[in-house]
Amino acid sequence: MTILAFIIGIVLMVVGLAVSIALHEMGHLIPAKAFGVRVGQYMIGFGPTLWSRRKGETEYGVKAIPLGGYISMAGMYPPSPKQQARDGRAGGGFFATMVQDARDANDETLQGHADTRVFYKLPVYKRIIVMLGGPIMNLLLAIVLFTIAFSGIGLQTATTTVGAVSSCLPASVTATSCAAGDPASPAETAGLRAGDRLISIDGTKVDTFAAASALIQKSAGRQLSIVVERDGGRQTLMLTPAARELNGAEVGFVGITAQTAYARQPILTGPEAALQNVGAVAEIIVQLPQKLYGIVHSTITGTPRDPNSPLSPVGVGVLAGEAASSSAPVLDRVVFFLMLLGSLNVSLFVFNLVPLLPLDGGHVAVALWDGVKRVWSKLFRRPPPRPVDATKLVPGTFVVVVLLIAMGAVLILADVINPITLLGQ
């Protein structure tokens, strides 16, 4: 059953990742179509096509490897210069051939159509909206997932209701069982029972178990009057916390634990958590070279891995499988899964904003540069400039892709050999 639950957790995360990618591409598709751009394909995944269907001018499909997706827009870049189109692939070496291949592929999206419904001719702000639509969709999905987890289900919180009463006073506050000769606990002596709800301590109303604990801990050796609600009525009990040493300080100890319940958080908790995750992921990306070095070092040496290091989809799947197969309450596992998927979408949001092609942020940077050139020409009353030909950046894009593949390989290897687990290293 545990293995089955582990597999189910991984499958659910794969499905969640596929849905996240589908919504990301939908974030590009909707504004592109709204602005009149021809979209030839909307594909989820890479590799062989498992299923596809054409609706209107767009082919919608699912491919075998659910680790990405794309939409094919007509005229992402301006058409090839006429002279270069005539010269074809003659000369120029490896990178020149790559540039021409990119131009040829782009030119194919322009063939047989009027040169109007193309991406590169959109106003700059519309191009930015199209390219930011995908990452923003991931951020919105993360906010929804965090909101469901925090405000829909809630977080397990200690209540003011007594969950259990220790029958004895252990030798230390960290002891988990009673030994022969241990005296009765102050709670047992005072007559506290499981199910009692704490109302006030020494005249001070307590609304949380943390507040009750704080009052008890600072009252070692001093008799307290405790008002509890029991069987619909209220009773006053006299209790004297025992003195125990904790972290070098003397604290009061009575021997009770709290019942826990799912407490729904304010509706803005989800958006706040998403934004906090954005900052954390951005910090990881800024420190990515250092983080990757640490991952490689810990993988080679077998030392504990930084729990805040980036994960591959394999690592995320392992965490989802562990959560699904754990002995935690079902709702706890659901909350963890929602938060894990939400964090994954935050990572997709932040990572895609990096201003490098082929990432969405790279296309935004190209559009902004095009806008700067146009404004510059207007200011100095020069003829309108040609649209920015991003195919010239293909060599740099190739380098980025190679680095991304290498980073993915390192992370996958680390997640297999030295994974981050729910129980730590």
Secondary structure by P-SEA (a helix, b strand, c coil): caaaaaaaaaaaaaaaaaaaaaaaaaaaaaaaaaacccccccccccccccbbbbcccccccccccccccccccccccccccaaaaaaccccccaaaaaaaaaaaaaaaaacccccccccccccaaaaaaaaaaaaaaaaaaaaaaaaaacccccccccccccccccccccccccccccccccccccccccccccccccccccccccccaaaaaaaaaacccbbbbbbbbcccbbbbbbbbbbbbbcccbbbbbcbbbbbbcccccccaaaaaaaaaaaaaaaaaaaaaaaaaaaaaaaaaacccccccccccaaaaaaaaaaaaaccccaaaaaaaaaaaaaaaaaaaaaaaaccccccaaaaaaaaaaaaaaaaaaaaaccccccccccccaaaaaaaaaaaaaaaaaaaaaaaaccccccccc
